[in-house]
Amino acid sequence: MSDKNILLTSSEIASLWTSYMNNSMSLQFLNYFLHTVEDAEVKSIIKTAYNMSERHLLQVTDLFRQENFPVPNGFSESDVNLNAPRLYTDSFMIVYINHVTKAGMLGYSGFLSMSARKDIRKIFKDFLYMTADLYDESSEVLLQKGPFNRSPYIDYPKEKDFVDSKSYLRGLNPFSNKRPLNAVEISHLNMNIQNNITGAKLSISFAQTSPRKEVQKLMLRGKDISEKHVKIFTSTLLDNDTQSPVF
C-alpha cells in the first residue's frame, strides 16, 4: 500500500507538530543571532543552523499540506525584535547551538522510533543525521575556541565490580549511608547543570527585554528555579569530590 493511502498515526502527528514548533522557534533565535554575531566562524555555524531549521520547517509544512492537515501557528518574526541591542556573546551563541543540537538528536531519534510510515521515517532520519552533523561542527568550533564544557574526569576502575545489594539504589538517599556517585549519575548531573545554566541565562534575557510585567515575573521565576537546581546538582558533585561544570 502506498504511503499516500495510509493516514498519519497519533504519534506521527505529534512528532511532526513538535518538530514544526521547535524549528519555527529556532529560526527566530538564529535570525536574531545572525543580526548580532561578530565572530565570522561562529556566524558560519549559525547560518548553517538557520538553513537547516528552515529546510526542516518547509519539509514538514509541505507534508502537512499534502495530508490536508492544518499547518500549525508557529513562531514568527513578530515574536522577536531583530533591532534589539546585542544580548548574547558569540560564545553563548555557539554554546546555545551546541546545546540545542543535543536536544534535537534526542528528539529526532525519538520521533523516528515512533513513526511507522516510510516517508515519515525518512524525514526524521534525515533530520537526525543533519542535526548530528551540526553538533559535530559546533563542537569543533567550541573545542578550538575553548568554551566546550566537558563532563568531569574520573579514575578508570581497577577491576570489575558488581551491584550485590538492593541498598545500592539508596546511595543518594540523605537518610542512608552515601556511596560514591557512579559514571552514569555524574554524566546526568553534569548535563542537568548545563541545561539549567543555559535556561537561567535565557530567562534573564527574556525578562530584560519583555515589556510585559507578567512575562518578566514568569521569566525571573524560571531563572530562580534553574539556579536552585544548579546549586543542588553542583553541591551533589562537589560533595563527591567531583568538579562541576564551569561556564
LOKOL-603641 format. One record per residue: residue number from 0; residue in three letters; x, y, z of N, C-alpha, C in turn. Coordinates in pm, whole numbers. Layout:
<atoms>
ATOM, vexvex, markol, n_u, n_v, n_w, ca_u, ca_v, ca_w, c_u, c_v, c_w
ATOM, NUM, ala, X, Y, Z, X, Y, Z, X, Y, Z
...
</atoms>
This chain:
<atoms>
ATOM, vexvex, markol, n_u, n_v, n_w, ca_u, ca_v, ca_w, c_u, c_v, c_w
ATOM, 0, met, 84, -120, 0, 0, 0, 0, 88, 125, 0
ATOM, 1, ser, 51, 224, -82, 126, 349, -89, 112, 428, 40
ATOM, 2, asp, 221, 499, 77, 216, 582, 197, 105, 687, 187
ATOM, 3, lys, 73, 728, 64, -30, 830, 45, -168, 782, 87
ATOM, 4, asn, -185, 649, 92, -314, 592, 132, -320, 555, 279
ATOM, 5, ile, -210, 582, 352, -204, 549, 494, -209, 677, 575
ATOM, 6, leu, -307, 688, 662, -320, 808, 744, -207, 816, 847
ATOM, 7, leu, -175, 938, 887, -76, 957, 992, -130, 906, 1125
ATOM, 8, thr, -44, 841, 1202, -83, 797, 1336, -75, 914, 1434
ATOM, 9, ser, -128, 894, 1553, -123, 999, 1654, 21, 1036, 1690
ATOM, 10, ser, 110, 937, 1698, 250, 967, 1733, 321, 1039, 1620
ATOM, 11, glu, 286, 1006, 1495, 347, 1076, 1380, 300, 1222, 1375
ATOM, 12, ile, 171, 1243, 1401, 118, 1380, 1407, 187, 1459, 1518
ATOM, 13, ala, 199, 1397, 1636, 262, 1464, 1750, 408, 1497, 1719
ATOM, 14, ser, 478, 1405, 1655, 619, 1426, 1624, 637, 1537, 1521
ATOM, 15, leu, 553, 1536, 1419, 562, 1640, 1316, 525, 1776, 1372
ATOM, 16, trp, 422, 1781, 1455, 380, 1908, 1516, 491, 1964, 1605
ATOM, 17, thr, 550, 1877, 1687, 658, 1921, 1777, 778, 1969, 1697
ATOM, 18, ser, 812, 1897, 1591, 924, 1938, 1505, 897, 2073, 1441
ATOM, 19, tyr, 773, 2093, 1397, 737, 2221, 1335, 754, 2335, 1434
ATOM, 20, met, 700, 2319, 1554, 707, 2425, 1654, 851, 2453, 1696
ATOM, 21, asn, 929, 2347, 1718, 1068, 2365, 1759, 1150, 2439, 1654
ATOM, 22, asn, 1130, 2402, 1528, 1208, 2466, 1422, 1162, 2609, 1395
ATOM, 23, ser, 1033, 2635, 1409, 987, 2773, 1391, 1043, 2862, 1502
ATOM, 24, met, 1058, 2808, 1623, 1118, 2884, 1732, 1268, 2904, 1708
ATOM, 25, ser, 1336, 2798, 1666, 1480, 2807, 1642, 1514, 2911, 1537
ATOM, 26, leu, 1430, 2921, 1435, 1454, 3020, 1329, 1459, 3161, 1386
ATOM, 27, gln, 1375, 3191, 1483, 1371, 3326, 1539, 1496, 3354, 1623
ATOM, 28, phe, 1538, 3256, 1702, 1663, 3271, 1776, 1780, 3294, 1681
ATOM, 29, leu, 1790, 3206, 1581, 1904, 3209, 1490, 1905, 3335, 1405
ATOM, 30, asn, 1788, 3382, 1367, 1780, 3506, 1289, 1832, 3623, 1372
ATOM, 31, tyr, 1796, 3625, 1500, 1846, 3732, 1589, 1997, 3719, 1607
ATOM, 32, phe, 2046, 3596, 1624, 2190, 3574, 1636, 2263, 3628, 1513
ATOM, 33, leu, 2207, 3602, 1394, 2272, 3647, 1270, 2281, 3800, 1263
ATOM, 34, his, 2187, 3867, 1328, 2187, 4014, 1327, 2286, 4072, 1428
ATOM, 35, thr, 2335, 3991, 1520, 2420, 4046, 1627, 2556, 3978, 1641
ATOM, 36, val, 2578, 3864, 1575, 2705, 3791, 1590, 2820, 3872, 1529
ATOM, 37, glu, 2939, 3855, 1585, 3057, 3928, 1538, 3164, 3833, 1482
ATOM, 38, asp, 3182, 3718, 1543, 3284, 3622, 1502, 3241, 3553, 1371
ATOM, 39, ala, 3326, 3556, 1271, 3292, 3501, 1139, 3271, 3350, 1144
ATOM, 40, glu, 3352, 3280, 1223, 3340, 3134, 1231, 3210, 3094, 1300
ATOM, 41, val, 3176, 3167, 1405, 3050, 3140, 1475, 2933, 3174, 1383
ATOM, 42, lys, 2945, 3282, 1307, 2838, 3322, 1216, 2812, 3213, 1112
ATOM, 43, ser, 2918, 3149, 1064, 2902, 3042, 966, 2821, 2926, 1023
ATOM, 44, ile, 2847, 2890, 1149, 2772, 2782, 1214, 2626, 2823, 1232
ATOM, 45, ile, 2605, 2949, 1271, 2467, 2997, 1290, 2392, 2992, 1157
ATOM, 46, lys, 2458, 3031, 1050, 2394, 3030, 917, 2358, 2887, 876
ATOM, 47, thr, 2448, 2793, 904, 2421, 2652, 874, 2299, 2604, 953
ATOM, 48, ala, 2295, 2641, 1082, 2182, 2602, 1168, 2052, 2665, 1118
ATOM, 49, tyr, 2060, 2791, 1076, 1940, 2861, 1026, 1887, 2791, 900
ATOM, 50, asn, 1976, 2763, 807, 1935, 2697, 682, 1875, 2559, 709
ATOM, 51, met, 1932, 2489, 807, 1882, 2356, 840, 1741, 2365, 900
ATOM, 52, ser, 1720, 2457, 994, 1587, 2472, 1055, 1484, 2515, 951
ATOM, 53, glu, 1526, 2603, 860, 1436, 2649, 755, 1396, 2534, 665
ATOM, 54, arg, 1493, 2450, 630, 1465, 2334, 544, 1371, 2237, 614
ATOM, 55, his, 1397, 2210, 743, 1311, 2119, 818, 1168, 2172, 825
ATOM, 56, leu, 1155, 2301, 848, 1022, 2362, 860, 945, 2351, 728
ATOM, 57, leu, 1013, 2375, 616, 949, 2367, 485, 904, 2225, 454
ATOM, 58, gln, 988, 2126, 489, 953, 1987, 462, 829, 1944, 540
ATOM, 59, val, 825, 1981, 667, 710, 1944, 749, 585, 2018, 702
ATOM, 60, thr, 602, 2145, 664, 489, 2222, 612, 432, 2157, 486
ATOM, 61, asp, 519, 2116, 395, 475, 2050, 271, 400, 1922, 302
ATOM, 62, leu, 449, 1848, 400, 383, 1721, 434, 245, 1746, 493
ATOM, 63, phe, 234, 1846, 581, 103, 1880, 637, 4, 1913, 525
ATOM, 64, arg, 48, 1992, 430, -40, 2032, 320, -80, 1914, 233
ATOM, 65, gln, 14, 1822, 209, -19, 1703, 131, -123, 1618, 203
ATOM, 66, glu, -120, 1621, 335, -214, 1542, 415, -345, 1616, 442
ATOM, 67, asn, -357, 1738, 389, -472, 1824, 418, -487, 1845, 569
ATOM, 68, phe, -371, 1862, 634, -366, 1882, 779, -336, 2030, 804
ATOM, 69, pro, -410, 2097, 894, -386, 2239, 916, -242, 2266, 961
ATOM, 70, val, -177, 2359, 894, -40, 2397, 932, -46, 2474, 1065
ATOM, 71, pro, 31, 2433, 1165, 25, 2500, 1296, 65, 2648, 1289
ATOM, 72, asn, 19, 2723, 1386, 66, 2861, 1403, 193, 2856, 1487
ATOM, 73, gly, 305, 2857, 1419, 432, 2851, 1490, 482, 2988, 1528
ATOM, 74, phe, 609, 2995, 1564, 671, 3124, 1596, 708, 3194, 1466
ATOM, 75, ser, 709, 3329, 1469, 740, 3406, 1350, 822, 3529, 1388
ATOM, 76, glu, 856, 3611, 1289, 936, 3731, 1315, 862, 3830, 1405
ATOM, 77, ser, 731, 3815, 1415, 656, 3904, 1505, 686, 3872, 1652
ATOM, 78, asp, 750, 3758, 1677, 783, 3718, 1814, 923, 3762, 1857
ATOM, 79, val, 996, 3829, 1770, 1133, 3870, 1803, 1160, 4010, 1750
ATOM, 80, asn, 1234, 4088, 1825, 1275, 4221, 1783, 1417, 4212, 1730
ATOM, 81, leu, 1430, 4209, 1599, 1562, 4193, 1537, 1649, 4317, 1555
ATOM, 82, asn, 1588, 4427, 1595, 1664, 4551, 1617, 1702, 4571, 1763
ATOM, 83, ala, 1673, 4471, 1846, 1709, 4481, 1988, 1861, 4483, 2003
ATOM, 84, pro, 1910, 4549, 2107, 2056, 4551, 2131, 2110, 4410, 2148
ATOM, 85, arg, 2238, 4395, 2130, 2304, 4265, 2142, 2290, 4213, 2286
ATOM, 86, leu, 2225, 4097, 2300, 2200, 4039, 2431, 2298, 3927, 2466
ATOM, 87, tyr, 2351, 3859, 2364, 2431, 3740, 2387, 2570, 3755, 2326
ATOM, 88, thr, 2667, 3697, 2394, 2803, 3694, 2339, 2811, 3588, 2229
ATOM, 89, asp, 2913, 3598, 2147, 2933, 3497, 2043, 2954, 3359, 2107
ATOM, 90, ser, 3022, 3355, 2221, 3046, 3228, 2290, 2914, 3164, 2332
ATOM, 91, phe, 2822, 3246, 2384, 2693, 3190, 2425, 2617, 3139, 2303
ATOM, 92, met, 2624, 3209, 2192, 2551, 3167, 2072, 2594, 3029, 2027
ATOM, 93, ile, 2726, 3005, 2024, 2773, 2875, 1976, 2745, 2767, 2080
ATOM, 94, val, 2752, 2803, 2210, 2715, 2708, 2315, 2567, 2673, 2304
ATOM, 95, tyr, 2484, 2773, 2276, 2340, 2750, 2262, 2312, 2654, 2146
ATOM, 96, ile, 2376, 2676, 2031, 2354, 2587, 1916, 2397, 2446, 1949
ATOM, 97, asn, 2513, 2433, 2013, 2561, 2301, 2052, 2464, 2235, 2149
ATOM, 98, his, 2407, 2315, 2237, 2313, 2263, 2337, 2184, 2215, 2271
ATOM, 99, val, 2128, 2294, 2180, 2000, 2255, 2120, 2017, 2140, 2021
ATOM, 100, thr, 2137, 2124, 1963, 2157, 2008, 1876, 2154, 1878, 1956
ATOM, 101, lys, 2201, 1884, 2081, 2190, 1765, 2167, 2043, 1729, 2188
ATOM, 102, ala, 1963, 1831, 2219, 1819, 1808, 2237, 1756, 1761, 2107
ATOM, 103, gly, 1802, 1818, 1994, 1748, 1779, 1864, 1776, 1634, 1830
ATOM, 104, met, 1898, 1587, 1861, 1931, 1447, 1834, 1843, 1353, 1916
ATOM, 105, leu, 1821, 1388, 2041, 1732, 1307, 2126, 1589, 1308, 2072
ATOM, 106, gly, 1544, 1429, 2034, 1407, 1442, 1984, 1385, 1366, 1855
ATOM, 107, tyr, 1473, 1385, 1758, 1454, 1320, 1628, 1468, 1169, 1636
ATOM, 108, ser, 1557, 1119, 1722, 1566, 973, 1737, 1438, 918, 1798
ATOM, 109, gly, 1378, 995, 1892, 1250, 953, 1949, 1139, 956, 1846
ATOM, 110, phe, 1135, 1064, 1764, 1031, 1074, 1661, 1045, 959, 1560
ATOM, 111, leu, 1169, 928, 1525, 1194, 819, 1431, 1142, 687, 1486
ATOM, 112, ser, 1167, 664, 1615, 1126, 537, 1677, 975, 525, 1690
ATOM, 113, met, 902, 639, 1683, 756, 635, 1697, 684, 641, 1563
ATOM, 114, ser, 760, 641, 1453, 700, 655, 1320, 698, 522, 1246
ATOM, 115, ala, 587, 499, 1176, 571, 374, 1100, 583, 398, 950
ATOM, 116, arg, 519, 504, 899, 522, 530, 756, 664, 554, 707
ATOM, 117, lys, 696, 498, 589, 832, 506, 537, 875, 650, 512
ATOM, 118, asp, 784, 732, 458, 823, 870, 427, 848, 951, 555
ATOM, 119, ile, 774, 923, 661, 794, 994, 788, 925, 948, 851
ATOM, 120, arg, 952, 818, 844, 1079, 768, 897, 1197, 831, 824
ATOM, 121, lys, 1185, 846, 693, 1294, 906, 616, 1316, 1052, 656
ATOM, 122, ile, 1207, 1126, 674, 1218, 1266, 714, 1296, 1277, 845
ATOM, 123, phe, 1256, 1199, 945, 1320, 1212, 1075, 1461, 1154, 1077
ATOM, 124, lys, 1486, 1053, 993, 1622, 1000, 984, 1714, 1105, 921
ATOM, 125, asp, 1666, 1173, 816, 1744, 1280, 755, 1768, 1395, 853
ATOM, 126, phe, 1662, 1432, 926, 1675, 1540, 1025, 1778, 1503, 1132
ATOM, 127, leu, 1776, 1376, 1173, 1868, 1329, 1277, 2012, 1338, 1228
ATOM, 128, tyr, 2038, 1293, 1105, 2174, 1297, 1051, 2223, 1441, 1037
ATOM, 129, met, 2137, 1529, 989, 2176, 1668, 971, 2206, 1735, 1106
ATOM, 130, thr, 2124, 1703, 1206, 2145, 1760, 1339, 2274, 1708, 1402
ATOM, 131, ala, 2303, 1579, 1379, 2428, 1521, 1431, 2548, 1588, 1366
ATOM, 132, asp, 2540, 1615, 1235, 2649, 1685, 1166, 2670, 1825, 1224
ATOM, 133, leu, 2559, 1894, 1252, 2569, 2029, 1310, 2629, 2023, 1450
ATOM, 134, tyr, 2595, 1920, 1526, 2655, 1902, 1659, 2805, 1886, 1645
ATOM, 135, asp, 2849, 1805, 1549, 2992, 1786, 1527, 3061, 1918, 1492
ATOM, 136, glu, 3001, 1993, 1400, 3061, 2119, 1355, 3070, 2220, 1469
ATOM, 137, ser, 2962, 2234, 1545, 2963, 2330, 1656, 3058, 2285, 1766
ATOM, 138, ser, 3070, 2154, 1787, 3164, 2102, 1888, 3307, 2135, 1851
ATOM, 139, glu, 3341, 2123, 1722, 3477, 2153, 1678, 3510, 2300, 1701
ATOM, 140, val, 3414, 2388, 1671, 3437, 2531, 1695, 3454, 2559, 1843
ATOM, 141, leu, 3371, 2496, 1926, 3381, 2515, 2071, 3515, 2465, 2124
ATOM, 142, leu, 3560, 2352, 2074, 3689, 2297, 2120, 3805, 2387, 2078
ATOM, 143, gln, 3795, 2446, 1958, 3900, 2535, 1911, 3904, 2665, 1989
ATOM, 144, lys, 3787, 2715, 2025, 3778, 2846, 2091, 3781, 2836, 2243
ATOM, 145, gly, 3764, 2714, 2297, 3781, 2696, 2440, 3659, 2674, 2525
ATOM, 146, pro, 3537, 2721, 2488, 3425, 2710, 2582, 3353, 2577, 2585
ATOM, 147, phe, 3405, 2474, 2515, 3338, 2343, 2521, 3344, 2290, 2664
ATOM, 148, asn, 3230, 2251, 2717, 3223, 2205, 2854, 3223, 2054, 2859
ATOM, 149, arg, 3336, 1998, 2899, 3347, 1852, 2908, 3286, 1803, 3039
ATOM, 150, ser, 3241, 1679, 3037, 3199, 1614, 3161, 3321, 1594, 3251
ATOM, 151, pro, 3301, 1580, 3383, 3414, 1561, 3473, 3492, 1434, 3440
ATOM, 152, tyr, 3623, 1438, 3465, 3706, 1318, 3451, 3700, 1239, 3581
ATOM, 153, ile, 3703, 1107, 3569, 3708, 1020, 3687, 3815, 915, 3663
ATOM, 154, asp, 3862, 853, 3770, 3962, 747, 3759, 3901, 625, 3689
ATOM, 155, tyr, 3981, 560, 3608, 3937, 434, 3548, 3927, 328, 3660
ATOM, 156, pro, 3829, 238, 3651, 3821, 131, 3751, 3941, 36, 3738
ATOM, 157, lys, 3985, -15, 3851, 4099, -107, 3850, 4056, -252, 3825
ATOM, 158, glu, 3929, -280, 3853, 3879, -416, 3834, 3728, -411, 3816
ATOM, 159, lys, 3669, -521, 3775, 3525, -530, 3760, 3459, -528, 3898
ATOM, 160, asp, 3338, -472, 3901, 3263, -471, 4026, 3116, -494, 3994
ATOM, 161, phe, 3042, -546, 4090, 2902, -579, 4067, 2816, -524, 4180
ATOM, 162, val, 2692, -488, 4147, 2596, -449, 4248, 2546, -575, 4314
ATOM, 163, asp, 2572, -588, 4445, 2535, -712, 4514, 2432, -690, 4624
ATOM, 164, ser, 2372, -568, 4625, 2272, -541, 4729, 2174, -437, 4680
ATOM, 165, lys, 2047, -451, 4720, 1947, -351, 4684, 1976, -216, 4747
ATOM, 166, ser, 2054, -215, 4852, 2087, -89, 4920, 2165, 6, 4829
ATOM, 167, tyr, 2225, -50, 4722, 2299, 34, 4627, 2209, 142, 4568
ATOM, 168, leu, 2083, 106, 4545, 1988, 200, 4486, 1951, 312, 4581
ATOM, 169, arg, 1985, 299, 4709, 1958, 404, 4806, 2081, 492, 4828
ATOM, 170, gly, 2174, 483, 4738, 2302, 551, 4755, 2294, 701, 4770
ATOM, 171, leu, 2192, 765, 4708, 2178, 910, 4716, 2074, 952, 4818
ATOM, 172, asn, 2016, 858, 4886, 1916, 889, 4988, 1984, 961, 5105
ATOM, 173, pro, 1935, 1080, 5143, 2001, 1155, 5252, 1993, 1087, 5387
ATOM, 174, phe, 1905, 987, 5401, 1889, 918, 5529, 1964, 784, 5534
ATOM, 175, ser, 2045, 760, 5432, 2121, 636, 5430, 2270, 669, 5411
ATOM, 176, asn, 2354, 569, 5432, 2497, 589, 5407, 2521, 609, 5258
ATOM, 177, lys, 2586, 719, 5226, 2604, 752, 5085, 2722, 673, 5026
ATOM, 178, arg, 2706, 630, 4905, 2815, 568, 4831, 2865, 670, 4729
ATOM, 179, pro, 2981, 647, 4667, 3031, 738, 4563, 2937, 737, 4443
ATOM, 180, leu, 2927, 850, 4376, 2849, 857, 4253, 2912, 769, 4147
ATOM, 181, asn, 2828, 707, 4064, 2883, 631, 3952, 2887, 719, 3827
ATOM, 182, ala, 2948, 669, 3720, 2970, 749, 3599, 2839, 793, 3535
ATOM, 183, val, 2737, 707, 3540, 2608, 742, 3480, 2546, 860, 3555
ATOM, 184, glu, 2551, 854, 3689, 2494, 962, 3770, 2569, 1093, 3749
ATOM, 185, ile, 2701, 1086, 3741, 2782, 1206, 3719, 2748, 1269, 3585
ATOM, 186, ser, 2734, 1186, 3483, 2706, 1239, 3349, 2571, 1309, 3344
ATOM, 187, his, 2470, 1254, 3412, 2338, 1315, 3411, 2334, 1442, 3497
ATOM, 188, leu, 2406, 1441, 3608, 2414, 1563, 3689, 2482, 1674, 3609
ATOM, 189, asn, 2588, 1639, 3538, 2660, 1737, 3457, 2569, 1795, 3349
ATOM, 190, met, 2495, 1709, 3280, 2406, 1755, 3174, 2294, 1842, 3230
ATOM, 191, asn, 2241, 1806, 3344, 2135, 1886, 3405, 2186, 2022, 3450
ATOM, 192, ile, 2310, 2030, 3495, 2369, 2159, 3530, 2378, 2247, 3406
ATOM, 193, gln, 2427, 2189, 3296, 2438, 2265, 3171, 2301, 2312, 3124
ATOM, 194, asn, 2202, 2223, 3130, 2066, 2259, 3086, 2013, 2378, 3165
ATOM, 195, asn, 2031, 2373, 3296, 1973, 2476, 3381, 2051, 2607, 3375
ATOM, 196, ile, 2181, 2602, 3355, 2257, 2726, 3339, 2214, 2796, 3211
ATOM, 197, thr, 2199, 2720, 3104, 2153, 2779, 2977, 2012, 2835, 2993
ATOM, 198, gly, 1925, 2760, 3059, 1788, 2807, 3081, 1783, 2933, 3165
ATOM, 199, ala, 1869, 2943, 3266, 1871, 3062, 3352, 1913, 3185, 3273
ATOM, 200, lys, 2014, 3168, 3187, 2062, 3281, 3108, 1957, 3328, 3007
ATOM, 201, leu, 1889, 3233, 2946, 1782, 3270, 2852, 1668, 3340, 2925
ATOM, 202, ser, 1634, 3290, 3043, 1526, 3351, 3121, 1559, 3496, 3157
ATOM, 203, ile, 1684, 3520, 3194, 1726, 3657, 3227, 1711, 3748, 3106
ATOM, 204, ser, 1754, 3699, 2990, 1746, 3782, 2869, 1602, 3813, 2832
ATOM, 205, phe, 1511, 3715, 2849, 1370, 3739, 2819, 1310, 3838, 2918
ATOM, 206, ala, 1347, 3825, 3046, 1296, 3917, 3147, 1343, 4060, 3120
ATOM, 207, gln, 1465, 4074, 3070, 1521, 4206, 3043, 1453, 4275, 2925
ATOM, 208, thr, 1401, 4197, 2831, 1353, 4256, 2707, 1201, 4257, 2691
ATOM, 209, ser, 1130, 4178, 2768, 984, 4177, 2755, 923, 4304, 2817
ATOM, 210, pro, 830, 4368, 2745, 764, 4487, 2801, 651, 4453, 2897
ATOM, 211, arg, 615, 4324, 2906, 502, 4283, 2988, 548, 4236, 3126
ATOM, 212, lys, 491, 4296, 3230, 531, 4267, 3367, 509, 4120, 3403
ATOM, 213, glu, 397, 4062, 3355, 368, 3924, 3390, 470, 3828, 3328
ATOM, 214, val, 518, 3862, 3207, 620, 3781, 3142, 752, 3795, 3216
ATOM, 215, gln, 787, 3918, 3254, 910, 3941, 3330, 910, 3859, 3458
ATOM, 216, lys, 797, 3862, 3527, 785, 3789, 3654, 800, 3639, 3632
ATOM, 217, leu, 737, 3588, 3526, 745, 3445, 3496, 888, 3404, 3461
ATOM, 218, met, 957, 3487, 3382, 1094, 3457, 3342, 1190, 3459, 3462
ATOM, 219, leu, 1172, 3554, 3550, 1258, 3563, 3669, 1233, 3444, 3762
ATOM, 220, arg, 1108, 3398, 3766, 1078, 3278, 3845, 1147, 3157, 3784
ATOM, 221, gly, 1146, 3149, 3651, 1216, 3041, 3583, 1365, 3045, 3610
ATOM, 222, lys, 1423, 3166, 3610, 1565, 3182, 3641, 1596, 3131, 3781
ATOM, 223, asp, 1511, 3167, 3878, 1533, 3125, 4016, 1526, 2974, 4030
ATOM, 224, ile, 1430, 2912, 3960, 1416, 2766, 3967, 1540, 2699, 3908
ATOM, 225, ser, 1586, 2748, 3791, 1705, 2691, 3727, 1827, 2705, 3816
ATOM, 226, glu, 1843, 2821, 3877, 1959, 2844, 3962, 1955, 2755, 4087
ATOM, 227, lys, 1833, 2731, 4138, 1818, 2641, 4253, 1862, 2500, 4216
ATOM, 228, his, 1822, 2456, 4097, 1861, 2322, 4051, 2012, 2313, 4032
ATOM, 229, val, 2071, 2419, 3976, 2216, 2420, 3956, 2289, 2403, 4089
ATOM, 230, lys, 2242, 2473, 4192, 2306, 2465, 4323, 2296, 2324, 4381
ATOM, 231, ile, 2179, 2261, 4364, 2160, 2126, 4417, 2251, 2026, 4345
ATOM, 232, phe, 2251, 2032, 4211, 2331, 1937, 4133, 2481, 1961, 4154
ATOM, 233, thr, 2520, 2088, 4162, 2661, 2121, 4182, 2710, 2073, 4317
ATOM, 234, ser, 2630, 2098, 4421, 2670, 2055, 4555, 2679, 1903, 4564
ATOM, 235, thr, 2594, 1833, 4490, 2600, 1686, 4488, 2732, 1638, 4430
ATOM, 236, leu, 2776, 1704, 4322, 2906, 1667, 4263, 3021, 1704, 4357
ATOM, 237, leu, 3017, 1824, 4412, 3126, 1869, 4499, 3135, 1784, 4626
ATOM, 238, asp, 3019, 1743, 4678, 3020, 1655, 4796, 3083, 1520, 4765
ATOM, 239, asn, 3090, 1489, 4635, 3151, 1364, 4592, 3292, 1387, 4540
ATOM, 240, asp, 3347, 1507, 4568, 3482, 1544, 4524, 3495, 1538, 4373
ATOM, 241, thr, 3389, 1581, 4304, 3387, 1582, 4158, 3364, 1722, 4109
ATOM, 242, gln, 3445, 1767, 4013, 3435, 1903, 3962, 3303, 1924, 3889
ATOM, 243, ser, 3236, 2035, 3917, 3114, 2070, 3845, 3149, 2152, 3721
ATOM, 244, pro, 3057, 2162, 3623, 3084, 2240, 3501, 3114, 2386, 3534
ATOM, 245, val, 3203, 2445, 3454, 3237, 2586, 3469, 3200, 2656, 3339
ATOM, 246, phe, 3122, 2766, 3349, 3080, 2841, 3231, 3140, 2981, 3236
</atoms>
